[in-house]
Amino acid sequence: MARPAARGDSEPDPQARGEAVTSRGPADMNVLDLARWQFGIVTTYHFLFVPLTIGLSLLIALTQTVWYRTGTPKYLQMTKFWGKLFLINFAMGVVTGIVQEFQFGMNWSAYSRFVGDVFGAPLAIEAIVAFFLEATFLGLWIFGWDRLPKLIHLGCIWAVAIGTNLSAFFILAANSWMQHPVGFRFNPERGRAELTSLWAVLDNVTNRVAFLHVLTGAFISAAAFIIGIAAWHLRRRRHVEVMRESLRMGCVVALLFGVLVTVTGDIQAKIMTDQQPMKMAAAEAIYDTQGSASFSVFTIGSLDGREEVFSVRIPHLLSVLAEGNLNAEVEGINDVQRDAEARFGPGDYRPIIPVTYWGFRLMIGFGIVTTLLALVGLWLIRGGRLPESPWFYRIAVWTIPFPLIANSFGWLFTEMGRQPWVVYGLLFTRDGVSTSIGTGLAATSVFGLALLYLVLAVVEIRLLIRYARAGPEEPGDTGADAARQDERPLPFAY
């Protein structure tokens, strides 16, 4: 049974794809597994910096805007303090992002040849327009505090924030094409997909909702980062005025975007059910089609969900997530497997069920914690108060990585749930790996990059802790001396 095309997009005809869904032959599974591990390690590590960069850039632009309009010193202190931490994170993100792109030519050359004509446009736009926009204006912002007029300097950080978000949009357009390929034709002579409509790729319904979902998750990550560091200082009653305002900003942002990430996630789940029914079935480890399907918050049993000993379930929730109807049917893994074999030929079209099942739940769980913390925080600081309980401060600090973990599990679910496809319905993952690399070279690359990233992680964490503990610069006494101190350029961590 073929699924209907998702809202407004036309699904490519499997018969027209011809060789696109056929295998080149069995790849060396050792090389394939190593290539997948390397891509997973590099991508997961790189994406730890992306949400913070996206979220912090806009929040810093907002605080500088408030300072520009009000002249209140605490907002300038907030801008410079969070700006230092943003710069450290941005620099590390650039370094790891470069390696991310090199992977396509090293371990995934067959995949690169297949998607290159389609991916070339959005990734080129991202590099030429978005990245250079944010990199250029970031330099002007760093060194322009005492050199540029205040309004132009403010415009620089807004250009950085806009460029950062545009960068995310174009990269997600490329990823969304892998989830739901549109705006192309398959060339059987060259054995690759060729772009026919750039607008269809950019306006892909999958990209629209994925972009909003990633943005909302990014703001929660930035908010948790701000909440935790502000709480660390407030517990010690340091920089109280600046950190109390930072805590309030972080809690408001986390609560607002905690609601929005739920809404965008719900929309994405329904689109995912239309486009990749196997992924939704694997998210609940539901093997047979069910109506009024419940959602298990927690389950004790076999990892693949076949045998259940105990579970905590919310009635009808899976049907609501999948179709927006309490009594809707949700296709099971076995039924989707039969449909896939009928469309694409014999094979195993199931992802690794424990990864999708627990990845989906851990994504939701870690995200909810930050939203609840923000709600509690806003109650505790109402009326200009400061939280009295040391437990709030401790929990706030330990919650800093929770949204980043939620983002990582979300991408793990998204990418692993698409397997065995690297481009859904067009190219198997095993057919995207390079054929010219051996096991030894692949293993050396994996362990070498893992070791390098471990060193970079130590550097990143030490720099962040050092500058976070130092706190914001205190303004001078009064008058011109204070103004000169406030206008000093930010020290760049690198």
Secondary structure as GFF3:
##gff-version 3
##sequence-region A 1 494
A	DSSP	alpha_helix	14	17	.	.	.	ID=ss1
A	DSSP	three_ten_helix	18	21	.	.	.	ID=ss2
A	DSSP	alpha_helix	29	47	.	.	.	ID=ss3
A	DSSP	alpha_helix	50	70	.	.	.	ID=ss4
A	DSSP	alpha_helix	73	106	.	.	.	ID=ss5
A	DSSP	alpha_helix	109	125	.	.	.	ID=ss6
A	DSSP	pi_helix	126	131	.	.	.	ID=ss7
A	DSSP	alpha_helix	132	143	.	.	.	ID=ss8
A	DSSP	alpha_helix	150	179	.	.	.	ID=ss9
A	DSSP	beta_strand	184	187	.	.	.	ID=ss10
A	DSSP	beta_strand	192	195	.	.	.	ID=ss11
A	DSSP	alpha_helix	198	202	.	.	.	ID=ss12
A	DSSP	alpha_helix	205	235	.	.	.	ID=ss13
A	DSSP	alpha_helix	240	275	.	.	.	ID=ss14
A	DSSP	alpha_helix	277	284	.	.	.	ID=ss15
A	DSSP	beta_strand	290	291	.	.	.	ID=ss16
A	DSSP	beta_strand	295	301	.	.	.	ID=ss17
A	DSSP	beta_strand	308	314	.	.	.	ID=ss18
A	DSSP	alpha_helix	317	323	.	.	.	ID=ss19
A	DSSP	beta_strand	329	330	.	.	.	ID=ss20
A	DSSP	alpha_helix	333	344	.	.	.	ID=ss21
A	DSSP	alpha_helix	353	380	.	.	.	ID=ss22
A	DSSP	three_ten_helix	382	384	.	.	.	ID=ss23
A	DSSP	alpha_helix	390	398	.	.	.	ID=ss24
A	DSSP	alpha_helix	402	416	.	.	.	ID=ss25
A	DSSP	beta_strand	421	423	.	.	.	ID=ss26
A	DSSP	beta_strand	427	428	.	.	.	ID=ss27
A	DSSP	three_ten_helix	429	431	.	.	.	ID=ss28
A	DSSP	alpha_helix	439	470	.	.	.	ID=ss29
A	DSSP	alpha_helix	479	486	.	.	.	ID=ss30
###
